[in-house]
Amino acid sequence: MKVLNIGSMNLDYVYRVDHIVQPGETISSQGMNIFLGGKGINQSIALAKAGAEVYHGGMIGEDGEAFLDACKEYGVHSRYICRIEGKTGHTIIQIDKEAQNCILLYGGANQKLTHEYVDGVLSHFQDGDILLLQNEVNDIAYMVDQAYEKGMQIALNPSPFDDRLREVNMDKISIFLLNEIEGGQITGLTDPEEIFEEMCHRFPKAKIVLTLGKDGAVYGEQGKRYEQPIFPVQAVDTTAAGDTFTGYFLAGLVEGMPIEKILEMSAKASSIAVTREGAVPSIPYRSEVQEALQQ
């Protein structure tokens, strides 16, 4: 079983601020760093650091060489990353003194996928392989349809949620990895318990992973339910917490681990990630997670 992630690659411009800037307000930042990020590459690197074999696909611009270097460093297969003219995607991220963030996203090369490119990449994968998708690249609905026809398992992290996702036939999704905001946008509900129950009811054949911030995570599949509390830590930067959870969760599935162990490992990995700055640099290696669980 192979994991293919066709997802975003962004240069993250991260600013430290006292508070998130308000409309009409000008404030100074206490610091600025540039990190590699994008939900796609974050999740691929989390998968690789968790020990899974993962192939990353997507587009970079003329300024995206660092992503190829990162794939080589972390063990992500990069043969399906395509370089095109123009700018790589980027974000402007504010992080306040409470470690909360807000993110402005410029799609750049991430929005340049073509049907020909997608077909070419998918031709190397087959029935039972996993396609992981987020919503920071274009043509999500097309990729879902094509992968479904091939019999691939489709894992969807519907973030950021927008009208393009309404074009996706969600009945074709095998694994949903989402937070309560995204769950609410899909179901139209606001109560986390009702969101979870509705997701399980609406997509009875899918695996549902709903993360709930300080309340941990809940998992459902064919009438079974598992809950995972958080590991309390002093957060520094929550940017890649969800991506870390996603990568570790899928890595555990590929290994065939029990769900309880997968959820525990994913939660611990996320708890380590939020104690570090940046997206890619914050994601822990599997050995760090195992050591932390043993303490």
N, C-alpha and C positions, 0 to 999 in steps of 0.2 A: 504494500500500500504506500503510494507516494502522496505527498502534500504539495499542491501548487497554490501559491498565493499571488493572484494578480491584484496588486495594490499600490497605494500611493507611496511616493518618496518626496519628502519635503525638507528643505533647509529651514530649521526652526530658529528664529531670532527671538531670544528669550530676555525679557526685561523684568528686573526686580523692582516692585513698586510698593509703596505703603498701602495703597488701596487701588482697586480697579478704577481706571479713569471713567469719569461720568461725562454725559453729553455736554459739550461746551467748555469742558475743563482742560487745563494744561497742567501737567505735573512732571516732576523730574524723576528719573529712575535711579535706583541705588547701584545698579549694575546691569551689564548686558553680556550675553554669551550666544554663540552660534553652535547649534547641535544638529546632528542628523536626526530626522524624525519623519513623520507621516505614519498613519495608522497601519498601512500596509507593511512597510519595512520594519516598524516596531514589532509587529506580530511575527514576521518571518524570523527576526533575530531572537525573539523570545522562544519560538519553536526550536531554533538551532541551539540556543543556550540550554534549553530543557532536554536536549539530546535527540531531537527528531531530525530526519532528513527532509529538507524543505527546499523547494524551487521557487524563486521569486520572479514574477513577471511585472512589466510595467514600463513606463517611459521616463527617461531623464533628458534634460536639456544639455546645452553646452557646458553648463556649470555643475554637472552632476557626477563627475568622476569619483568623488568621495564615497558615493554609494557602492560603486564597484569595489573599491578598496575595503569598505566595511563588510561587504558580503564575503570577500576573501578572508578577512580577519576572523569573522565569526562562524564561518562554515556554511554559509547560505549559497546554494547554487545560483549563479547569476546569468546563465547562458540565455535566458529569455528576457533579460532587460535590454531595451532598445534605446539607443541615443538618437535624438532628433534635434533639429534646429530650434532655437528659442530657449526659454528659461525653464529650469526645473521648478516644480511647485515649491512654495514657501509659506511659512506662517509667521505671524507676529503674535507672541504670547506674553501676556502680563501675568505675573505671579505675585500675589499680595503676601502680607506678613502672616496670614493664616494658612498659607500654602494653597489657596484656591487660585484657579486660573481662568482666564478668558482668552479665546483664540480667534484671530482673524486669518482666514485661509485664502491663499491665491493658488488656483489649480495648476496653472502652467502646463507642463508636459503631461501631467496626470490626466488631463482632459483630452488627450490626443489619440486614445486607443482607436483602432479601426477593426472592422469585422475580419478583414484579412489577417491582421496580426493575431487576433483572438483565435481564429480558426487554426492558424499555424501552430500556436502554442498548445492548444488543446489536443492537437493531433498526436502529441507525444504522451498522452495520458489515456487511461482506460477505465473500464468498469471497476468500481470500488475505490478508486483513488479519491482524495479529498480536494475540492476546490474551495479555498477560503477567499471571501470577498468582504470588502467594506464599501462605504459610499463616498470615497474621496477620488474615485476615477469614474470615467464615463462608461456607458454601454453595459451597466450592471444587468439589466433585463436580458440583453442578448447573451451574455455569458452564462446566466442561469439557465436559459433555454437550451443552449448548446451543450453545456455540461450535463444537464439532465438527460438529454438524448443519448449521451455516451454512457449513462449509468453511473456517473460520478456522484459521490456524496458532496452536498453543497453546504458549507458552513457560512452563515451570514452574520456579520456584525453591522447592523443597520445604522451606522453612524458616519457622518451626521445625517439625520433623517430629513428628507425633503420629498418633493413631489415626484422625483425620478423613481423613488422606491415604490411608489404606488403603481408603477408600470410593471413591477416584478410580480410574477406568479408565486406568491409565498408558499403555496401548496407544494412547490418543488424543493423547498428548503429542508435539508436533513437535520441541521443543527442551528439553533438560534443562540447567539451570544449577545446579550443586550442588557442595558441598565433600565431602571424604572421609568426614566424619561422617554427613552425609545420605545419601551413596552407600552407606555401610555399613548404614544403617537400612533402605534399600530392598532391598539385596541379601543382607543377613545376613552379609557378609564384613568382614574387617578390613584386609587387605593392599590398599593403594591400587591396585596393578597389577591384582590380581584383581577389585577393585571396578569398575575401568574396563572390563576385558574382559567382565565379566558384564553391565554396563549396555549395552555395545555388542551383546552377544549377545541379551539379553532384549528390547531395543528396536531392532531392526535398521534401522527406517525413520527413527529419530530422530537429531537432532544431539545429541551428548553433550559437555558442557563440564564437566570435573571440575577444581576448583581444589584445590591441594595445599599451601597455605601457603608456607613457605620453599622448597618444591620446585617452585613455579610452577603451571602448569596444563597439562592435556592435553585434546585435542579429538579426537573420533572421529565419522566419518560414512561409512557404507557401505564399511567396510573400510579407509578412509584414517585416518591418525593424524598429529597435529601436536602438538609439545611447545613450551611457552613458559616459559622461566626467569623468575624475578622480577628486578626492578631493585632492588638492595640500597639501603636508605635507613635513617635513624634514625627509627623509628616513634614517634609521639606518641599516636595514638589510632586503633585499628584498626576502629572501629565500622562505618564505611560502606565498607570496602574491597571487600567482596563485591558490594555494591549498585552501586558505581561500575563494577566489572568487568562486571556484568550489563548496565547501561545502555549502556556503550560497546560491548560485544559486539553487542547487538541493533541499535544504531545502525549499526555497520559492516555487519551483514547486510542491513539495509534499503537501504544504499547500494550493495550488491553488491561490496564490497571483497573481495580475496583473503583467505582464512582466516588466512594467516600475518601479514598486515598488521593484521587485526582483533585477533588475539591480542596482538600487540606493542602496539598502541594501548591495549587494555584493561588490560594489565599495567602500562604506564607510567602510565595514569590512576590506577590503584589505588595505585601507589607514591607518587604525589603526594598522594592523599587521606589516607594514613596519617601524613603529616608535619604534619597540621593537626588542630585540635580540632573536635569536633562531627560531625554527620552531613551534613546539607545544606550547611553552609558549607565543608566540607572537599572537596567534589567539584569538580575542576578543569574549566575551560572547554576546549573543543577546541583553541583557539589556544595555551593553556598546554601542553597535551599535545604538540602538534606542535612547539612551540619546544623542549621538553625532549628530544624524540626527535632533533632536529637537532643538539643539543649533543654 
